[in-house]
Amino acid sequence: MRPMAAKKEQIIIGISACWLHEDRERELYNGRPLLYLEQSMGEWLLRYGEGVPMMIPAARPGLDVAIDADDFVDIIDGLVIQGGVDMAPESYGDEPLRDEWAGDALRDAYELELVQRCLERDRPVLGICRGHQVLNVALGGSLYQDIPTEIGELVAHRDGELYHENFHEVEIVEGSKLHGLYGVERGLVNSVHHQAVSRLGDGLQVEARCPQDGVIEAVRLDDDAYAVGVQWHPEFQESHQAELLSTQPVLDDFFRAIRQRR
């Protein structure tokens, strides 16, 4: 009988859930409220092989539950805030410029609390696309509700047809940690967002911008706590897209920060 291999000590990666609220007109699950994980996000972390991904559920408002954000932060070693719907302008002290940019205040509150608890307890945080924006708002920043309206259309940051195959360059700030990770000053990334960081959150440093319009594409907390946001979707990248910035350095940096704190 072959002896059992010793188990590695598991690193638990909490992932914030995407939300679908109750909608009687939606056929899927008869319109019932759903929390879900994008498959590409799960696969990205599973391929890396060092952490066990765990989606963090949330209860409906007003429902009394026995497990809260503090309990989840006790369990996880790091947090990934995944992409998705717009943030509600009210979450950063603004009002929607258009009805379609109203966002999701309930998901905002859930994710903002997770980020705050992780920062208080020194759990590394990695924000992807919407998560990059959530991190900024959690630290007192604000957002542009629509890049074409408020900044201009020098670059297509979102293309509904191309979606994750819509690419543009980013300029990496010389001397930043991101510059040290990649060793280049420019790189190509995918881009599927129409909102962006406006007023920078407290303690955040810009690590990359879009060179044509100055849109902030990566941030890092200048503090002992680890918090990083990237506006692109590394988990969407496919193996044949070798022209894009590698996804490996972002995860290496995140897991390195987790190991240092264990």
C-alpha positions as a Markdown table, in Angstrom:
| # | Residue | x | y | z |
|---|---|---|---|---|
| 1 | Met | 0.0 | 0.0 | 0.0 |
| 2 | Arg | 1.4 | 3.4 | -1.1 |
| 3 | Pro | 2.0 | 5.7 | 1.9 |
| 4 | Met | -0.2 | 8.8 | 1.9 |
| 5 | Ala | 1.6 | 12.1 | 0.9 |
| 6 | Ala | 1.8 | 14.7 | 3.6 |
| 7 | Lys | -0.8 | 17.4 | 3.1 |
| 8 | Lys | 0.3 | 20.9 | 2.4 |
| 9 | Glu | -0.9 | 23.6 | 4.8 |
| 10 | Gln | -3.9 | 25.1 | 2.9 |
| 11 | Ile | -4.1 | 28.7 | 2.0 |
| 12 | Ile | -7.7 | 29.8 | 1.9 |
| 13 | Ile | -8.6 | 32.5 | -0.6 |
| 14 | Gly | -11.9 | 34.2 | 0.0 |
| 15 | Ile | -13.6 | 35.5 | -3.1 |
| 16 | Ser | -16.4 | 38.0 | -3.0 |
| 17 | Ala | -19.6 | 36.8 | -4.7 |
| 18 | Cys | -21.3 | 38.3 | -7.8 |
| 19 | Trp | -25.0 | 39.0 | -7.1 |
| 20 | Leu | -28.2 | 38.4 | -9.0 |
| 21 | His | -31.1 | 39.9 | -7.1 |
| 22 | Glu | -34.6 | 38.5 | -7.2 |
| 23 | Asp | -36.2 | 39.2 | -10.6 |
| 24 | Arg | -39.5 | 37.5 | -11.4 |
| 25 | Glu | -38.9 | 38.1 | -15.2 |
| 26 | Arg | -35.7 | 36.1 | -15.1 |
| 27 | Glu | -36.2 | 32.4 | -16.1 |
| 28 | Leu | -32.9 | 31.2 | -14.6 |
| 29 | Tyr | -33.8 | 29.7 | -11.2 |
| 30 | Asn | -37.3 | 31.2 | -11.5 |
| 31 | Gly | -35.9 | 34.7 | -10.7 |
| 32 | Arg | -34.6 | 33.7 | -7.2 |
| 33 | Pro | -31.7 | 35.7 | -5.8 |
| 34 | Leu | -28.3 | 34.1 | -6.6 |
| 35 | Leu | -24.7 | 34.5 | -5.5 |
| 36 | Tyr | -22.1 | 33.2 | -8.0 |
| 37 | Leu | -18.5 | 32.9 | -8.9 |
| 38 | Glu | -17.3 | 33.5 | -12.4 |
| 39 | Gln | -15.8 | 30.2 | -13.7 |
| 40 | Ser | -12.7 | 32.0 | -15.1 |
| 41 | Met | -11.9 | 33.4 | -11.6 |
| 42 | Gly | -12.1 | 30.0 | -10.0 |
| 43 | Glu | -10.0 | 28.4 | -12.8 |
| 44 | Trp | -7.3 | 31.2 | -12.5 |
| 45 | Leu | -6.8 | 30.4 | -8.8 |
| 46 | Leu | -7.1 | 26.6 | -9.3 |
| 47 | Arg | -4.5 | 26.6 | -12.0 |
| 48 | Tyr | -2.1 | 28.5 | -9.7 |
| 49 | Gly | -2.4 | 25.6 | -7.3 |
| 50 | Glu | -1.3 | 27.2 | -4.1 |
| 51 | Gly | -4.6 | 28.3 | -2.6 |
| 52 | Val | -8.0 | 26.9 | -2.1 |
| 53 | Pro | -10.7 | 29.3 | -3.5 |
| 54 | Met | -13.8 | 29.8 | -1.3 |
| 55 | Met | -16.7 | 32.1 | -2.4 |
| 56 | Ile | -18.0 | 34.2 | 0.5 |
| 57 | Pro | -21.8 | 34.2 | 0.7 |
| 58 | Ala | -23.9 | 37.0 | 2.0 |
| 59 | Ala | -27.4 | 37.1 | 3.5 |
| 60 | Arg | -30.2 | 39.3 | 2.3 |
| 61 | Pro | -30.6 | 42.6 | 4.1 |
| 62 | Gly | -32.4 | 42.3 | 7.4 |
| 63 | Leu | -31.9 | 38.5 | 7.8 |
| 64 | Asp | -30.5 | 37.6 | 11.1 |
| 65 | Val | -27.5 | 35.3 | 10.6 |
| 66 | Ala | -24.9 | 33.6 | 12.9 |
| 67 | Ile | -21.9 | 34.1 | 10.7 |
| 68 | Asp | -20.7 | 37.5 | 9.6 |
| 69 | Ala | -17.8 | 39.2 | 7.8 |
| 70 | Asp | -15.6 | 39.0 | 10.8 |
| 71 | Asp | -16.1 | 35.2 | 10.9 |
| 72 | Phe | -15.1 | 34.8 | 7.3 |
| 73 | Val | -12.0 | 37.0 | 7.7 |
| 74 | Asp | -11.0 | 34.7 | 10.6 |
| 75 | Ile | -11.0 | 31.8 | 8.1 |
| 76 | Ile | -9.4 | 33.2 | 5.0 |
| 77 | Asp | -5.8 | 34.1 | 4.4 |
| 78 | Gly | -6.5 | 36.6 | 1.6 |
| 79 | Leu | -9.3 | 38.2 | -0.3 |
| 80 | Val | -10.1 | 38.6 | -4.0 |
| 81 | Ile | -12.8 | 41.0 | -5.0 |
| 82 | Gln | -14.0 | 39.9 | -8.4 |
| 83 | Gly | -15.4 | 42.0 | -11.2 |
| 84 | Gly | -19.1 | 42.7 | -12.1 |
| 85 | Val | -21.8 | 45.3 | -12.0 |
| 86 | Asp | -21.1 | 49.1 | -11.4 |
| 87 | Met | -20.7 | 50.4 | -7.9 |
| 88 | Ala | -23.6 | 52.6 | -6.7 |
| 89 | Pro | -22.6 | 56.3 | -6.8 |
| 90 | Glu | -24.2 | 56.7 | -3.3 |
| 91 | Ser | -21.5 | 54.4 | -2.0 |
| 92 | Tyr | -18.9 | 57.2 | -2.6 |
| 93 | Gly | -21.2 | 60.2 | -1.8 |
| 94 | Asp | -22.5 | 60.8 | -5.3 |
| 95 | Glu | -25.7 | 60.4 | -7.3 |
| 96 | Pro | -26.2 | 58.5 | -10.6 |
| 97 | Leu | -25.8 | 60.6 | -13.7 |
| 98 | Arg | -28.1 | 58.2 | -15.5 |
| 99 | Asp | -30.5 | 55.5 | -14.3 |
| 100 | Glu | -28.4 | 52.7 | -15.9 |
| 101 | Trp | -25.4 | 53.7 | -13.8 |
| 102 | Ala | -27.3 | 53.2 | -10.5 |
| 103 | Gly | -25.1 | 50.2 | -9.6 |
| 104 | Asp | -25.6 | 47.7 | -6.8 |
| 105 | Ala | -25.5 | 49.3 | -3.3 |
| 106 | Leu | -26.2 | 46.0 | -1.5 |
| 107 | Arg | -23.2 | 44.3 | -3.1 |
| 108 | Asp | -21.1 | 47.4 | -2.4 |
| 109 | Ala | -21.9 | 47.3 | 1.3 |
| 110 | Tyr | -21.0 | 43.6 | 1.5 |
| 111 | Glu | -17.7 | 44.0 | -0.3 |
| 112 | Leu | -16.7 | 47.3 | 1.4 |
| 113 | Glu | -17.2 | 45.6 | 4.8 |
| 114 | Leu | -15.0 | 42.6 | 3.7 |
| 115 | Val | -12.2 | 44.9 | 2.5 |
| 116 | Gln | -12.3 | 47.0 | 5.7 |
| 117 | Arg | -12.2 | 43.9 | 7.9 |
| 118 | Cys | -9.3 | 42.4 | 5.9 |
| 119 | Leu | -7.3 | 45.6 | 6.2 |
| 120 | Glu | -8.0 | 45.8 | 9.9 |
| 121 | Arg | -6.8 | 42.2 | 10.3 |
| 122 | Asp | -3.9 | 42.4 | 7.9 |
| 123 | Arg | -5.3 | 40.0 | 5.3 |
| 124 | Pro | -4.0 | 40.7 | 1.8 |
| 125 | Val | -6.6 | 42.1 | -0.6 |
| 126 | Leu | -6.5 | 41.8 | -4.4 |
| 127 | Gly | -9.2 | 43.8 | -6.4 |
| 128 | Ile | -10.0 | 42.9 | -10.0 |
| 129 | Cys | -11.8 | 45.5 | -12.2 |
| 130 | Arg | -14.8 | 46.3 | -10.1 |
| 131 | Gly | -12.7 | 45.1 | -7.2 |
| 132 | His | -10.0 | 47.7 | -8.0 |
| 133 | Gln | -12.8 | 50.3 | -7.8 |
| 134 | Val | -14.2 | 48.9 | -4.5 |
| 135 | Leu | -10.8 | 49.1 | -3.0 |
| 136 | Asn | -10.5 | 52.7 | -3.9 |
| 137 | Val | -13.9 | 53.6 | -2.5 |
| 138 | Ala | -13.2 | 51.6 | 0.7 |
| 139 | Leu | -10.3 | 53.9 | 1.3 |
| 140 | Gly | -12.3 | 57.1 | 0.8 |
| 141 | Gly | -11.9 | 57.5 | -3.0 |
| 142 | Ser | -14.5 | 58.1 | -5.7 |
| 143 | Leu | -15.2 | 57.0 | -9.3 |
| 144 | Tyr | -16.0 | 58.3 | -12.7 |
| 145 | Gln | -19.4 | 56.9 | -13.5 |
| 146 | Asp | -18.7 | 56.7 | -17.3 |
| 147 | Ile | -15.3 | 57.2 | -19.0 |
| 148 | Pro | -16.7 | 58.4 | -22.4 |
| 149 | Thr | -19.0 | 61.0 | -20.6 |
| 150 | Glu | -16.6 | 62.3 | -18.0 |
| 151 | Ile | -13.1 | 61.8 | -19.6 |
| 152 | Gly | -13.6 | 61.3 | -23.3 |
| 153 | Glu | -13.3 | 58.6 | -25.9 |
| 154 | Leu | -9.6 | 58.6 | -26.7 |
| 155 | Val | -9.5 | 54.9 | -25.8 |
| 156 | Ala | -12.2 | 52.2 | -25.9 |
| 157 | His | -12.0 | 50.9 | -22.4 |
| 158 | Arg | -15.1 | 48.7 | -23.1 |
| 159 | Asp | -16.4 | 47.1 | -26.3 |
| 160 | Gly | -19.5 | 45.0 | -25.9 |
| 161 | Glu | -18.7 | 42.8 | -28.9 |
| 162 | Leu | -15.0 | 42.3 | -28.3 |
| 163 | Tyr | -15.5 | 42.1 | -24.5 |
| 164 | His | -12.3 | 40.5 | -23.0 |
| 165 | Glu | -10.6 | 40.7 | -26.4 |
| 166 | Asn | -10.6 | 44.4 | -26.3 |
| 167 | Phe | -7.0 | 45.5 | -25.5 |
| 168 | His | -5.1 | 48.7 | -24.8 |
| 169 | Glu | -1.7 | 49.7 | -23.4 |
| 170 | Val | -0.9 | 50.5 | -19.8 |
| 171 | Glu | 2.0 | 52.6 | -18.7 |
| 172 | Ile | 3.6 | 51.3 | -15.5 |
| 173 | Val | 5.0 | 53.8 | -13.1 |
| 174 | Glu | 8.8 | 53.6 | -13.0 |
| 175 | Gly | 10.0 | 52.6 | -9.6 |
| 176 | Ser | 6.7 | 51.1 | -8.5 |
| 177 | Lys | 6.3 | 47.6 | -7.1 |
| 178 | Leu | 4.4 | 46.7 | -10.3 |
| 179 | His | 7.3 | 47.9 | -12.4 |
| 180 | Gly | 9.6 | 45.7 | -10.3 |
| 181 | Leu | 7.3 | 42.7 | -10.9 |
| 182 | Tyr | 7.2 | 43.1 | -14.6 |
| 183 | Gly | 10.4 | 44.8 | -15.5 |
| 184 | Val | 8.8 | 46.8 | -18.3 |
| 185 | Glu | 7.3 | 50.3 | -18.5 |
| 186 | Arg | 4.5 | 49.4 | -20.9 |
| 187 | Gly | 2.3 | 46.4 | -21.5 |
| 188 | Leu | -1.0 | 45.3 | -23.1 |
| 189 | Val | -4.0 | 44.4 | -21.1 |
| 190 | Asn | -7.7 | 43.5 | -21.7 |
| 191 | Ser | -10.3 | 46.1 | -20.8 |
| 192 | Val | -14.0 | 45.6 | -20.1 |
| 193 | His | -14.9 | 48.6 | -17.9 |
| 194 | His | -16.7 | 51.9 | -18.4 |
| 195 | Gln | -16.1 | 53.3 | -14.9 |
| 196 | Ala | -12.8 | 54.3 | -13.4 |
| 197 | Val | -11.0 | 55.6 | -10.3 |
| 198 | Ser | -11.5 | 59.4 | -10.0 |
| 199 | Arg | -10.4 | 60.7 | -6.5 |
| 200 | Leu | -7.7 | 58.4 | -5.2 |
| 201 | Gly | -8.4 | 56.7 | -1.9 |
| 202 | Asp | -6.3 | 57.5 | 1.2 |
| 203 | Gly | -2.9 | 55.8 | 1.1 |
| 204 | Leu | -3.2 | 54.5 | -2.4 |
| 205 | Gln | -0.4 | 54.9 | -4.9 |
| 206 | Val | -0.9 | 54.8 | -8.7 |
| 207 | Glu | 1.1 | 52.0 | -10.3 |
| 208 | Ala | -0.2 | 52.1 | -13.9 |
| 209 | Arg | -2.3 | 54.4 | -16.1 |
| 210 | Cys | -3.6 | 54.3 | -19.6 |
| 211 | Pro | -1.1 | 56.5 | -21.5 |
| 212 | Gln | -3.7 | 58.1 | -23.9 |
| 213 | Asp | -6.2 | 59.4 | -21.3 |
| 214 | Gly | -4.6 | 58.9 | -17.9 |
| 215 | Val | -7.2 | 56.5 | -16.6 |
| 216 | Ile | -5.8 | 54.8 | -13.5 |
| 217 | Glu | -5.2 | 51.1 | -14.2 |
| 218 | Ala | -3.5 | 49.8 | -11.1 |
| 219 | Val | -3.1 | 50.9 | -7.5 |
| 220 | Arg | -1.3 | 49.7 | -4.3 |
| 221 | Leu | -1.7 | 50.7 | -0.7 |
| 222 | Asp | 1.3 | 52.5 | 0.6 |
| 223 | Asp | 1.1 | 50.9 | 4.0 |
| 224 | Asp | 2.2 | 47.8 | 6.0 |
| 225 | Ala | -1.2 | 46.3 | 4.9 |
| 226 | Tyr | -1.3 | 44.7 | 1.5 |
| 227 | Ala | -4.0 | 45.9 | -0.9 |
| 228 | Val | -3.6 | 45.9 | -4.7 |
| 229 | Gly | -6.1 | 46.7 | -7.5 |
| 230 | Val | -5.8 | 46.2 | -11.2 |
| 231 | Gln | -8.4 | 47.5 | -13.6 |
| 232 | Trp | -8.0 | 44.7 | -16.1 |
| 233 | His | -9.0 | 41.0 | -15.8 |
| 234 | Pro | -6.0 | 38.7 | -15.6 |
| 235 | Glu | -8.4 | 35.7 | -15.0 |
| 236 | Phe | -9.9 | 36.3 | -18.5 |
| 237 | Gln | -6.6 | 35.9 | -20.3 |
| 238 | Glu | -6.3 | 32.8 | -22.5 |
| 239 | Ser | -3.2 | 30.8 | -23.2 |
| 240 | His | -2.8 | 32.0 | -26.8 |
| 241 | Gln | -2.9 | 35.7 | -25.7 |
| 242 | Ala | 0.9 | 35.9 | -25.2 |
| 243 | Glu | 1.0 | 39.5 | -26.2 |
| 244 | Leu | -0.8 | 40.5 | -22.9 |
| 245 | Leu | 1.0 | 41.2 | -19.6 |
| 246 | Ser | 1.5 | 37.8 | -17.8 |
| 247 | Thr | -1.0 | 37.0 | -15.1 |
| 248 | Gln | 1.7 | 35.2 | -13.0 |
| 249 | Pro | 3.4 | 38.2 | -11.3 |
| 250 | Val | 0.1 | 39.5 | -9.9 |
| 251 | Leu | -0.7 | 36.2 | -8.2 |
| 252 | Asp | 2.9 | 35.6 | -7.2 |
| 253 | Asp | 2.9 | 38.9 | -5.4 |
| 254 | Phe | -0.4 | 38.3 | -3.7 |
| 255 | Phe | 0.5 | 34.8 | -2.5 |
| 256 | Arg | 3.9 | 36.1 | -1.3 |
| 257 | Ala | 2.2 | 38.7 | 0.8 |
| 258 | Ile | -0.1 | 35.9 | 2.3 |
| 259 | Arg | 2.9 | 33.6 | 3.1 |
| 260 | Gln | 4.7 | 36.5 | 4.8 |
| 261 | Arg | 1.8 | 37.0 | 7.2 |
| 262 | Arg | 1.2 | 33.4 | 8.1 |
